[in-house]
C-alpha cells in the first residue's frame, strides 16, 4: 500500500515537472526530407517516438507469441498423428494374434511411417503378408524395414530367413543365412537355422563342416550335436557317388565305433558290390563293443568266404549262447553255406528267444524250400503284421470251387 502511494506521488511529481517544462518552453523540432518538411514541438516529438516504440514492442510481442503458438499447434498435430499410429499398431498386433492377417497387415503397414520405431510394424506386416501367401509383398515390406532401420540388419535377416523356412524356400533361406553368417559368424540362432537349412537341402557335407563351430558356440546340447553328427555321416553314406571307403576314412575316430555309422558304411559297401572291406571293420567293431544291430548286419553280408564267417559267428556263440540276434545271423550264414538243417536249427533257437518278424520270415521261406509247406506257410503268416480275425475258405471249399 505504501509503495503504491509512493509510486503515485513520484508519477504526479514527474507529470507536474514535465507540464511546467512544456509551459516554459515547448521546444522545436523540424524534420525535412526532399520537398517535405514537418515541424512540431519537442515534447510532441518525444511522445510520438514513445508511441512508435510501444507499437513496435507490441507487434514484436504478438509476432513471437503467434510463432510459439504455431509451434505448439504443430507439435500437438504431430502428437495426435503419433498417438493414432500407436493405436493402429496395437490394433494390428492384436489382429495378428487373432489370425486376421489382411486387416493386420493394412493397419501395421499404414502406421509404420508415423511411428518412432517402424521396424516392428514392417516385420509384423511381412509375417501377415506371408500368411496371406503374398511372398512378393512380404519381401517388399522387408526391404522397407531395411530402409527404415539400416542398423537392424541382423534382426531383419533372421526374420527373413525364418519366413523363408516357413515357406520352404530353402535355397533363398540358405542365401540369407550365409550372408548373415558373414556379418555375425557366432550368432547362435543363425547357426541353428543354418543347420536346419542344410538338413532340409540334404547338404550333409556342409552340415558336417559347420557343426564344430556350432558346438563351439553351444548352439546344441551335447546329445543334439552327437545326433546331428551321426545323422550327417549316415546320410553321407546313403547319398554319395564317392567310394564308401573314402568317406569312411574321413569319419571321426570316435564315430567309427558307433553301430549306426558302421552299419551305414557296410550297407554302402554292399550297394557298391564290395563287402570285402566292410567285413573286417564290422568284426572289429563287434569285438570292441557288442551290438545286436551289427551282428545282424554281419549275418546279412556275404563275403568271399562264408565258411569263415560261420566259424567267426560260432565262436561268438560260445560266449553268448542265448543271443537272439546272433542266432538269427548264424541261421542266415548257415543258409549262405547251404547247411539247411543247421540254419533251421539256429533260426528256431532264435525264435524261442525272440519272436521277431525277421525270424518268422526266414524260417517260412526256408521250411517252404525244404518241402515243409504247412510249417513254412504258418511261419510266413506269422511274419506279417497283425491281421483282423476274419473267416477264410476251407481247403475243401477251395478244391470244390476249382473243380
C-alpha positions in Angstrom: 0.0 0.0 0.0 2.8 2.4 1.0 4.8 1.5 -2.1 1.8 2.2 -4.4 1.3 5.6 -2.8 5.0 6.3 -3.2 4.9 5.5 -6.9 1.8 7.6 -7.4 3.5 10.5 -5.7 6.5 10.2 -7.9 4.3 10.0 -11.0 2.5 13.2 -10.1 5.7 14.9 -9.3 7.2 14.0 -12.7 4.0 14.9 -14.5 3.9 18.3 -12.9 7.6 18.8 -13.7 7.1 17.9 -17.4 4.0 20.1 -17.6 5.9 23.0 -16.2 8.7 22.5 -18.7 6.2 22.3 -21.6 4.7 25.6 -20.5 8.0 27.3 -20.0 9.5 26.1 -23.3 7.6 23.7 -25.7 10.8 23.3 -27.8 11.0 23.0 -31.6 11.7 20.0 -33.9 12.0 20.3 -37.7 12.2 17.1 -39.9 12.9 17.8 -43.6 13.4 15.4 -46.5 13.4 16.5 -50.1 10.5 18.9 -50.5 8.7 17.7 -47.4 9.1 19.4 -44.0 7.5 18.5 -40.7 7.5 20.9 -37.8 6.4 20.1 -34.3 7.2 20.8 -30.7 9.9 18.8 -28.9 7.5 17.3 -26.4 5.1 16.1 -29.1 8.0 14.5 -31.0 9.1 12.7 -27.8 5.6 11.4 -27.2 5.4 10.3 -30.8 8.7 8.4 -30.6 7.5 6.8 -27.4 4.3 5.7 -29.1 6.2 4.3 -32.0 8.4 2.4 -29.7 5.4 0.9 -27.8 3.7 -0.1 -31.1 6.9 -1.9 -32.3 7.2 -3.7 -29.0 3.6 -4.7 -29.2 3.9 -6.0 -32.7 7.1 -7.9 -31.8 5.3 -9.5 -28.8 2.3 -10.5 -30.9 4.5 -12.0 -33.7 6.7 -14.1 -31.4 3.7 -15.2 -29.4 2.0 -16.3 -32.6 5.1 -18.2 -33.7 5.3 -20.0 -30.4 1.6 -20.9 -30.6 2.1 -22.2 -34.1 4.9 -24.5 -33.0 2.7 -25.8 -30.2 -0.1 -26.4 -32.7 2.3 -28.3 -35.0 3.6 -30.3 -32.1 0.0 -31.1 -31.0 -0.9 -32.2 -34.5 2.2 -34.4 -34.7 1.5 -35.9 -31.3 -2.1 -36.6 -32.4 -0.8 -38.4 -35.5 1.7 -40.3 -33.4 -1.0 -41.4 -31.0 -3.2 -42.5 -33.8 -0.3 -44.5 -35.3 0.4 -46.2 -32.0 -3.3 -47.2 -31.7 -3.2 -48.6 -35.2 -0.1 -50.6 -34.4 -1.6 -52.1 -31.2 -4.8 -53.0 -33.1 -2.7 -54.5 -35.9 -0.7 -56.7 -33.5 -3.9 -57.8 -31.8 -5.5 -58.7 -35.1 -2.4 -60.8 -35.9 -2.8 -62.8 -32.8 -6.4 -63.4 -33.9 -5.3 -64.6 -37.4 -6.9 -61.6 -39.1 -3.9 -61.2 -41.5 -5.3 -58.9 -44.1 -6.6 -56.2 -41.7 -3.5 -56.6 -39.5 -1.2 -56.0 -42.5 -3.2 -53.0 -43.6 -3.0 -51.3 -40.2 0.6 -52.1 -39.5 1.9 -51.0 -42.8 -0.1 -47.8 -42.9 1.1 -46.8 -39.4 4.7 -47.7 -40.0 5.7 -44.3 -41.4 4.1 -42.4 -38.4 5.6 -44.2 -35.5 9.0 -43.5 -34.0 10.2 -47.2 -34.4 8.7 -48.6 -37.6 10.7 -51.8 -37.6 8.2 -53.8 -35.6 5.4 -52.7 -37.9 7.2 -53.7 -41.1 8.3 -57.1 -39.7 4.9 -57.9 -38.4 3.3 -56.8 -41.6 5.7 -59.0 -43.5 4.6 -62.0 -41.4 1.0 -61.2 -42.2 1.8 -60.9 -45.9 3.3 -64.4 -45.9 0.3 -65.8 -44.1 -1.8 -64.4 -46.9 0.5 -66.1 -49.5 1.9 -62.8 -50.8 5.6 -63.6 -50.8 6.4 -60.6 -53.1 4.6 -58.3 -50.7 6.5 -59.9 -47.8 9.8 -59.2 -49.5 8.8 -55.6 -50.3 7.9 -55.0 -46.6 11.3 -56.5 -45.5 13.0 -54.1 -47.9 11.1 -51.2 -46.4 12.1 -52.4 -43.0 15.8 -52.4 -44.0 15.4 -48.8 -45.4 13.7 -47.6 -42.2 16.1 -49.3 -39.8 19.5 -49.8 -41.5 21.2 -50.7 -38.2 18.9 -53.7 -37.7 20.3 -55.9 -40.5 20.7 -58.9 -38.2 17.1 -58.7 -36.9 15.7 -58.3 -40.4 17.8 -61.0 -41.8 16.8 -63.5 -39.1 13.1 -62.7 -39.7 13.6 -63.1 -43.4 15.3 -66.5 -43.0 12.6 -67.7 -40.6 9.8 -66.7 -43.0 11.7 -68.3 -45.9 12.0 -71.5 -43.9 8.3 -71.4 -43.1 7.6 -71.1 -46.8 10.0 -73.9 -47.7 12.2 -71.6 -49.7 15.3 -73.4 -48.8 17.6 -72.0 -51.4 16.7 -68.4 -50.6 16.9 -69.2 -46.9 20.4 -70.6 -47.4 21.5 -67.4 -49.2 20.1 -65.2 -46.4 21.7 -67.3 -43.7 25.1 -67.4 -45.4 25.0 -63.6 -45.7 24.2 -63.3 -42.0 27.0 -65.7 -41.1 29.5 -63.3 -42.7 28.1 -60.4 -40.6 27.6 -62.4 -37.3 29.6 -65.7 -37.6 28.9 -66.7 -34.0 25.2 -65.9 -33.7 23.5 -69.0 -32.1 20.1 -68.7 -33.7 21.6 -68.1 -37.2 23.8 -71.1 -36.8 20.9 -73.3 -35.6 18.8 -72.1 -38.6 21.6 -72.8 -41.0 21.9 -76.4 -39.7 18.2 -76.9 -40.2 18.5 -75.5 -43.7 21.4 -77.8 -44.6 19.3 -80.7 -43.3 16.3 -79.8 -45.5 18.5 -79.4 -48.5 20.3 -82.6 -47.9 23.7 -80.9 -47.9 25.2 -83.2 -45.3 28.8 -82.4 -46.1 28.2 -78.7 -45.5 26.4 -79.6 -42.2 29.4 -81.7 -41.1 31.7 -78.8 -41.8 29.7 -76.2 -39.8 28.9 -78.4 -36.8 32.2 -77.8 -35.0 31.6 -74.1 -34.9 28.0 -74.7 -33.8 29.4 -76.9 -30.9 31.9 -74.2 -30.0 29.1 -71.6 -29.8 26.9 -74.0 -27.7 24.1 -73.9 -30.3 23.1 -77.5 -29.5 23.2 -79.7 -26.4 25.8 -82.5 -26.5 23.1 -85.0 -27.2 21.7 -82.9 -30.1 25.2 -82.4 -31.5 26.0 -86.1 -31.5 22.7 -87.0 -33.1 23.2 -84.4 -35.8 26.8 -85.5 -36.5 25.8 -89.2 -36.7 22.8 -88.5 -38.9 25.0 -86.4 -41.2 27.6 -89.2 -41.6 24.9 -91.8 -42.2 23.4 -89.7 -44.9 26.8 -89.2 -46.4 27.0 -92.9 -47.0 23.4 -93.0 -48.3 23.7 -90.2 -50.8 27.1 -90.3 -52.5 28.7 -91.1 -55.7 32.1 -91.4 -54.0 33.7 -94.6 -52.7 32.3 -95.6 -49.3 35.9 -96.3 -48.3 36.9 -92.6 -48.9 34.0 -91.5 -46.8 34.9 -94.0 -44.1 38.4 -92.6 -43.9 37.0 -89.1 -43.2 34.7 -90.3 -40.4 36.0 -89.1 -37.0 37.7 -91.8 -34.9 35.1 -91.8 -32.1 32.2 -92.3 -34.6 33.9 -95.3 -36.1 32.7 -97.2 -33.0 29.1 -96.1 -33.4 26.9 -99.0 -34.6 24.7 -96.8 -36.8 27.7 -95.3 -38.6 29.3 -98.7 -39.1 26.0 -100.2 -40.3 25.6 -97.4 -42.8 29.1 -97.9 -44.1 28.6 -101.6 -44.5 25.3 -101.0 -46.4 27.1 -98.6 -48.7 29.8 -101.2 -49.5 27.1 -103.8 -50.1 25.4 -101.4 -52.6 28.7 -100.9 -54.3 29.1 -104.7 -54.6 32.2 -104.9 -52.4 31.8 -106.2 -48.8 35.3 -107.4 -48.6 36.5 -104.2 -47.0 33.4 -103.9 -44.7 33.6 -107.3 -43.0 36.9 -106.8 -41.2 35.7 -103.3 -40.0 32.4 -104.9 -38.9 34.1 -107.7 -37.0 36.4 -105.2 -35.2 33.5 -103.0 -34.2 31.6 -106.0 -32.8 34.7 -107.2 -30.8 35.1 -103.7 -29.4 31.5 -103.2 -28.4 28.9 -105.9 -28.8 25.9 -104.7 -30.9 22.9 -106.7 -31.9 22.4 -104.4 -34.9 25.9 -105.0 -36.2 25.6 -108.8 -35.6 22.5 -108.8 -37.8 24.5 -106.9 -40.4 27.2 -109.5 -40.2 24.7 -112.1 -40.9 23.4 -110.2 -44.0 26.7 -109.6 -45.7 28.0 -112.5 -47.8 31.8 -112.3 -48.0 34.2 -114.2 -50.2 34.4 -117.0 -47.6 31.0 -117.7 -45.9 32.6 -120.6 -44.1 35.0 -118.3 -42.3 32.0 -116.1 -41.4 30.3 -119.1 -39.9 33.4 -120.0 -37.9 33.7 -116.5 -36.5 30.0 -116.2 -35.6 30.0 -119.7 -33.9 33.0 -118.5 -31.8 30.9 -115.7 -30.6 28.1 -118.1 -29.7 30.3 -119.7 -27.1 30.2 -116.5 -25.1 26.6 -115.6 -25.9 24.6 -118.8 -26.3 21.2 -117.1 -25.8 21.6 -114.1 -28.0 18.6 -114.0 -30.4 20.4 -111.6 -32.9 23.4 -113.8 -33.1 21.3 -117.0 -33.6 19.5 -115.2 -36.5 22.8 -114.2 -38.0 24.1 -117.8 -37.7 20.9 -119.1 -39.4 21.5 -116.7 -42.3 25.2 -117.5 -42.6 24.4 -121.2 -42.5 22.0 -120.6 -45.4 24.9 -118.9 -47.3 26.8 -122.1 -46.7 23.8 -124.2 -47.8 23.7 -126.0 -44.4 19.9 -126.1 -44.3 19.4 -128.2 -41.2 21.8 -126.1 -39.2 20.2 -123.0 -40.5 16.8 -124.1 -39.4 18.1 -125.2 -36.0 19.7 -121.7 -35.4 16.6 -119.9 -36.6 14.2 -121.9 -34.4 16.5 -121.3 -31.4 16.4 -117.6 -32.2 12.6 -117.7 -32.4 12.3 -119.3 -29.0 14.2 -116.3 -27.5 12.5 -113.5 -29.5 9.5 -113.8 -31.8 10.6 -111.3 -34.5 9.1 -110.9 -37.9 12.5 -111.4 -39.5 13.0 -114.9 -37.9 9.4 -115.9 -38.9 10.1 -114.8 -42.5 13.4 -116.6 -42.7 12.0 -119.8 -41.2 9.0 -119.5 -43.5 10.9 -119.4 -46.8 13.4 -122.0 -45.6 10.8 -124.5 -44.5 8.9 -124.0 -47.7 12.0 -124.6 -49.7 12.8 -127.7 -47.7 9.3 -129.1 -48.6 7.6 -128.4 -45.2 4.9 -126.3 -46.8 2.5 -126.2 -43.9 5.0 -125.1 -41.4 6.5 -122.7 -43.9 3.2 -121.0 -44.7 2.5 -120.8 -41.0 5.8 -119.0 -40.3 5.2 -116.7 -43.3 1.8 -115.8 -42.0 3.3 -115.1 -38.5 5.8 -112.7 -40.1 3.0 -110.4 -41.4 1.5 -107.6 -39.4 -1.4 -108.5 -37.1 -4.5 -109.0 -39.2 -8.1 -108.9 -38.0 -9.8 -112.2 -37.3 -11.8 -112.9 -40.4 -13.2 -116.2 -41.8 -11.2 -117.8 -44.6 -12.2 -120.6 -47.1 -11.5 -124.2 -46.1 -9.4 -126.3 -48.4 -12.5 -128.4 -49.4 -14.3 -125.2 -50.4 -11.3 -124.1 -52.4 -11.0 -127.5 -54.1 -14.7 -127.6 -54.9 -14.7 -124.2 -56.5 -11.6 -125.1 -58.5 -13.3 -128.2 -59.9 
